[in-house]
Amino acid sequence: MNRTERITAAIGCLFVGAALSGCVTQRVENVREGATGLKEGEGIVIMAKSYHLGNETEAKFINCVGNSVSRGSQKLRVIPNNEFVDALFPWFEPRTAPAETKGLPTLMSRPGVTEKIKEKGVRYVVWLDGDTDKVAGGGSMSCAAGPGGGGCFGFAWWQNDSNYQASVWDLAGLEDAGTVSADVSGTSFLPAIVVPIPLIARTQSKACNALADQLKLFIVSEEEA
């Protein structure tokens, strides 16, 4: 898509989607590798899979998924990340956590690990990976002030992609239960005739809710069906 086509599409999307505060599309998928389900007292813990999730924005995303998963009719019990890591110290620190499920038998054989996991009621570890990036943008905006007042004139737009994946490990079966992913793309606009009017596509919050809803369905769908 060339620059003219992008601007035309953005303007069209503005008028069609203004009531929705920007134009957003989303795709949610899951790949199941094994049976899932929860027994009474069991829950999940959500962990950051890669180091770049340590920044403040992405930490908020992890908290958002945890809060969303623990609400609603199919809410799941979520064990706080820090509480779990401290209880299992040092085995789930970033440098020592198993990179693949094939490392789980060795981990579970270490003294006290199985007992601590049962004590915390953790059935699934959900490894979250992904980020939100600005992938395109354009337009121009100019603002000026004078004796008679001031204002801004112009039109700007930008596109963000929020792409996240959750890998679900079953600590009871010591296996990979599967993955859930959410890919949300949105175009935000900033038209201005004297006063700028931001129309923001909140891709990250939509990705959070979409991923959380799909995780709940994925985890409780079989044994509790």
Sequence and secondary structure as in RCSB ss.txt:
>XXXX:A:sequence
MNRTERITAAIGCLFVGAALSGCVTQRVENVREGATGLKEGEGIVIMAKSYHLGNETEAKFINCVGNSVSRGSQK
LRVIPNNEFVDALFPWFEPRTAPAETKGLPTLMSRPGVTEKIKEKGVRYVVWLDGDTDKVAGGGSMSCAAGPGGG
GCFGFAWWQNDSNYQASVWDLAGLEDAGTVSADVSGTSFLPAIVVPIPLIARTQSKACNALADQLKLFIVSEEEA
>XXXX:A:secstr
  HHHHHHHHHHHHHHHGGGTSEEEEEEEEEE S     TT EEEEEE SGGGGSHHHHHHHHHHHHHHTSSTT 
  B  HHHHHHHTTTTTSTTTS SSGGGHHHHHTSTTHHHHHHHHTEEEEEEEEEEEEEEEEEEEEEEEEETTEE
EEEEEEEEEEEEEEEEEEEETTTTEEEEEEEEEEEEEEEEEEEESB  B   HHHHHHHHHHHHHHHHHHTTTT 
